[in-house]
């Protein structure tokens, strides 16, 4: 009776030479096509928030009033 066990272990594979460099270059190339985020403007954000409050006013007037009050406080704090 034998007490030895034969294990089959997968060989650890490494990436081919230059694969990481090529992969990084390709990723940078793809990232060059990404759109840059739009500049944020406090006045535009306030206008959009007020539009949202007006939309909410139809469904939930209490929440719309809370949002409007928060917008007013923000404007006061920012001096807008």
C-alpha positions as a Markdown table, in Angstrom:
| # | Residue | x | y | z |
|---|---|---|---|---|
| 1 | Unk | 0.0 | 0.0 | 0.0 |
| 2 | Unk | 1.4 | 3.4 | -1.1 |
| 3 | Unk | 1.0 | 6.6 | 0.9 |
| 4 | Unk | 2.1 | 9.1 | -1.7 |
| 5 | Unk | -0.3 | 11.4 | -3.4 |
| 6 | Unk | 0.3 | 13.0 | -6.7 |
| 7 | Unk | -1.0 | 16.5 | -7.0 |
| 8 | Unk | -1.6 | 18.4 | -10.2 |
| 9 | Unk | -0.9 | 22.0 | -9.7 |
| 10 | Unk | -1.3 | 24.6 | -12.5 |
| 11 | Unk | 1.8 | 26.5 | -13.4 |
| 12 | Unk | 1.8 | 30.1 | -12.5 |
| 13 | Unk | 1.8 | 32.1 | -15.7 |
| 14 | Unk | 3.2 | 35.5 | -16.1 |
| 15 | Unk | 2.2 | 38.1 | -18.7 |
| 16 | Unk | 4.2 | 38.2 | -21.9 |
| 17 | Unk | 7.0 | 40.7 | -22.1 |
| 18 | Unk | 5.7 | 44.2 | -22.7 |
| 19 | Unk | 2.0 | 43.3 | -22.0 |
| 20 | Unk | 1.7 | 45.6 | -19.1 |
| 21 | Unk | 3.3 | 48.5 | -21.0 |
| 22 | Unk | 1.1 | 47.9 | -24.0 |
| 23 | Unk | -2.0 | 47.5 | -21.8 |
| 24 | Unk | -1.3 | 50.8 | -20.0 |
| 25 | Unk | -0.7 | 52.6 | -23.3 |
| 26 | Unk | -4.0 | 51.2 | -24.7 |
| 27 | Unk | -5.9 | 52.3 | -21.5 |
| 28 | Unk | -4.4 | 55.8 | -21.9 |
| 29 | Unk | -5.5 | 55.9 | -25.5 |
| 30 | Unk | -9.1 | 54.9 | -24.6 |
| 31 | Unk | -9.2 | 57.4 | -21.8 |
| 32 | Unk | -8.3 | 60.2 | -24.2 |
| 33 | Unk | -11.8 | 59.7 | -25.7 |
| 34 | Unk | -13.6 | 60.3 | -22.4 |
| 35 | Unk | -15.7 | 63.4 | -22.2 |
| 36 | Unk | -14.4 | 65.9 | -19.7 |
| 37 | Unk | -16.9 | 66.8 | -16.9 |
| 38 | Unk | -18.7 | 70.0 | -17.3 |
| 39 | Unk | -17.8 | 72.9 | -15.2 |
| 40 | Unk | -20.1 | 73.4 | -12.2 |
| 41 | Unk | -21.7 | 76.6 | -11.5 |
| 42 | Unk | -23.6 | 77.5 | -8.3 |
| 43 | Unk | -26.2 | 79.5 | -10.1 |
| 44 | Unk | -26.9 | 76.7 | -12.5 |
| 45 | Unk | -27.1 | 74.2 | -9.7 |
| 46 | Unk | -29.5 | 76.4 | -7.8 |
| 47 | Unk | -31.7 | 76.8 | -10.9 |
| 48 | Unk | -31.8 | 73.0 | -11.4 |
| 49 | Unk | -32.6 | 72.5 | -7.8 |
| 50 | Unk | -35.5 | 75.0 | -8.0 |
| 51 | Unk | -36.8 | 73.2 | -11.1 |
| 52 | Unk | -36.7 | 69.9 | -9.2 |
| 53 | Unk | -38.6 | 71.5 | -6.3 |
| 54 | Unk | -41.2 | 72.8 | -8.7 |
| 55 | Unk | -41.6 | 69.3 | -10.1 |
| 56 | Unk | -41.9 | 67.8 | -6.6 |
| 57 | Unk | -44.5 | 70.4 | -5.7 |
| 58 | Unk | -47.0 | 68.6 | -7.8 |
| 59 | Unk | -46.5 | 65.2 | -6.0 |
| 60 | Unk | -45.2 | 66.1 | -2.5 |
| 61 | Unk | -45.6 | 69.8 | -1.6 |
| 62 | Unk | -44.1 | 69.3 | 1.9 |
| 63 | Unk | -40.8 | 67.9 | 0.5 |
| 64 | Unk | -40.8 | 70.6 | -2.2 |
| 65 | Unk | -41.1 | 73.3 | 0.5 |
| 66 | Unk | -38.2 | 71.7 | 2.5 |
| 67 | Unk | -36.1 | 71.7 | -0.6 |
| 68 | Unk | -36.9 | 75.3 | -1.4 |
| 69 | Unk | -36.0 | 76.3 | 2.1 |
| 70 | Unk | -32.7 | 74.5 | 1.9 |
| 71 | Unk | -32.0 | 76.2 | -1.4 |
| 72 | Unk | -32.8 | 79.6 | 0.1 |
| 73 | Unk | -30.4 | 78.9 | 3.1 |
| 74 | Unk | -27.7 | 77.9 | 0.6 |
| 75 | Unk | -28.1 | 81.1 | -1.3 |
| 76 | Unk | -27.9 | 83.1 | 1.9 |
| 77 | Unk | -24.8 | 81.3 | 3.1 |
| 78 | Unk | -23.0 | 81.7 | -0.3 |
| 79 | Unk | -24.1 | 85.3 | -0.7 |
| 80 | Unk | -25.7 | 84.7 | -4.1 |
